[in-house]
């Protein structure tokens, strides 16, 4: 099986599903609070920038380091 025929990981599948939803609805939602963050964006860069700004401002995620799945999970469940 070649690289272009590989089975996506669960994280890749989730990302693909999210991108398909954004493309269909023209609205990007926060994975942490399910609030709409941006609609009718001109390109994916604009969508990603709006999501990043929302995460930094509304969820106090670090601006200068990549967010990990563990950080996002902790933000979803602060008692866990």
C-alpha positions in Angstrom: 0.0 0.0 0.0 1.5 3.4 -1.0 1.5 6.5 1.1 -1.5 8.0 -0.9 -3.5 4.9 0.0 -2.9 4.9 3.8 -5.7 4.7 6.3 -6.1 8.0 8.2 -5.5 8.1 11.9 -8.5 9.1 14.1 -7.0 12.6 14.5 -6.7 13.0 10.7 -10.3 11.7 10.3 -11.5 14.2 12.9 -9.7 17.0 11.1 -11.0 16.0 7.7 -14.6 15.9 9.1 -14.2 19.3 10.7 -12.9 20.8 7.4 -15.8 19.2 5.5 -18.3 20.7 8.0 -16.7 24.1 7.7 -16.8 23.9 3.9 -20.4 22.8 3.8 -21.8 25.2 6.5 -19.3 28.1 5.8 -19.0 28.4 9.6 -16.1 27.2 11.9 -17.0 26.2 15.5 -14.7 26.1 18.5 -13.9 22.5 19.5 -13.9 23.5 23.1 -17.1 25.5 23.5 -19.0 24.8 20.2 -19.4 28.5 19.6 -19.3 29.8 16.0 -16.0 31.5 15.5 -16.1 32.7 11.9 -18.4 32.4 8.9 -18.0 33.2 5.2 -14.2 33.2 5.3 -12.3 33.8 2.1 -9.7 31.1 2.7 -8.5 28.4 5.2 -5.8 30.7 6.6 -8.5 33.1 7.7 -10.4 30.3 9.4 -7.3 29.0 11.2 -6.3 32.5 12.3 -9.8 33.1 13.7 -9.8 29.8 15.6 -6.4 30.5 17.0 -7.3 34.0 18.2 -10.5 32.6 19.8 -8.5 29.9 21.6 -6.0 32.4 22.9 -8.5 35.0 23.9 -11.5 33.0 25.1 -9.8 29.9 26.4 -6.4 31.3 27.5 -4.4 28.9 25.4 -0.7 29.7 24.9 0.0 32.0 21.9 3.6 31.0 21.4 3.5 27.2 21.5 1.6 24.5 19.6 -1.6 23.3 21.3 -1.6 19.6 22.1 -4.5 17.3 22.3 -3.8 17.0 26.1 -4.0 20.8 26.5 -7.4 20.8 24.6 -8.7 17.9 26.7 -7.7 19.7 29.9 -9.5 22.8 28.8 -12.6 20.8 28.0 -12.5 19.1 31.4 -10.7 21.3 34.0 -11.5 18.8 36.8 -10.0 15.9 34.9 
